[in-house]
Amino acid sequence: MKIVLSVVLAVLIVGCSNEKGSQKSAQEVQAPQSVKETVSSVKETTPSKPVAVEVNTTAADITKKTETTVAKAKKTTVAQVKEAVKVDGAKLFTACSSCHGANAEKKALGKSQIIKGWSETKIITALKGYKDGTYGGAMKAVMKGQAAKLSDADIKALAEYISQL
C-alpha cells in the first residue's frame, strides 16, 4: 500500500513540474551580456592544448636546499639572540660597586686592589681566575662567589665597563 501511494505521489509531482509553456529550454534562456563577454575572454586566454611542466627536482636537491635553509636559519637565530642579549656592564657593576665604589675607586672592604684604571684584559683574567679559583688574595673566597654567577659575556661586558671608568 505504501509503495502504491509513493508511486502516485511521484507521478503527480513529476507531472506538475513539467507544465507546457511555463518553462523555457536551456537554449532559450539568454545569459546577460557581461557573462557572455567573460566566457569568451576566458576561452581566448585559455590554451587549447594542455601545458606540460617538467620537474627536475630530486630528493637530493630538496634535501640540500632544506639543509641550506636550516643552516641559514640557525645562523640568523644565533645572531639575533646575540644582538638581543647585549649584556649591560653598567648594570652588572651595581653589584660590584657596593665594595669597589661607584667608580671602582675603592679597595674592596679595605683589602683588595683598586680596580679603576685596569685594562680590559687584566679584568677578564682576574674575574676568570676568581671564577675557577686560580686568582686572588685575601678576598679570593668572596670574589669566587661573585664571579661564579657571571657568564663569559657578563665578564666581557664588566671588563669593558670597568676599564672605561
Secondary structure, 3 states (H helix, E strand, C coil): CHHHHHHHHHHHHHHHHCCCCCCCCCCCCCCCHHHHHHHHHHHHHCCCCCCCCCCCCCHHHHHHHHHHHHHHHHHHHHHHHHHHCCCCHHHHHHHHHHHHCCCCCCCHHHCCCCCCCCCHHHHHHHHHHHHHCCCCCCCHHHHHHHHHCCCHHHHHHHHHHHHCC
